[in-house]
Amino acid sequence: MFEFMRARARSANGRPNRARPALEELERRDAPSALSAPTSLAVGPAPAPTAALVSPATTNGNVNGAAGEIPAFFNGKSVTINVKQLSDTAAASIIAHNKSLNIVYVTNDLDQPQQFTPVINAVPGQEFNALWLQVQIQFNPGVTPHQFTSEADILAAAKAGQITLINTGEVYRDSVVGGSQHG
């Protein structure tokens, strides 16, 4: 009955057609801050950002859905992640038994406004695990806080003594829902 649709769903080489999300190169621009309203509902010109604060994931609505979505960076690319914090009991068990946790680097706890956009260390297709250990970035005295856009930059800053990385012991279920799906 729907044979015509099957033919359209395949490319010339017989593989399924899939949309690939476009990635935004940052090219030394400031990190985008989260919008206070969905762009589809915004009317008129957007106000100029006054700070690089990113809204917490726990906004109005069900945090298991779109209300739990926040911007993040992966290897200099802007992505959107959906986050949900697991219980302390679940986090302790996961940390003790799962050695392949991914890391989400933050400036504040994920349920608080972020000074800068979080950075993740993997996307689907790269030893991706939907369980993420939250690691907080603390800028050391004399270092001007700034946005990181990759794990490599964060680890280099930690090695140079510019920042201290703090394991919060919190685990989140994160999924990449927009932006780069492939590293």
Salt bridges, closest charged atoms under 4 A:
GLU3 OE2 - ARG6 NH1 2.53
GLU24 OE2 - ARG29 NH2 3.06
GLU25 OE2 - LYS77 NZ 2.14
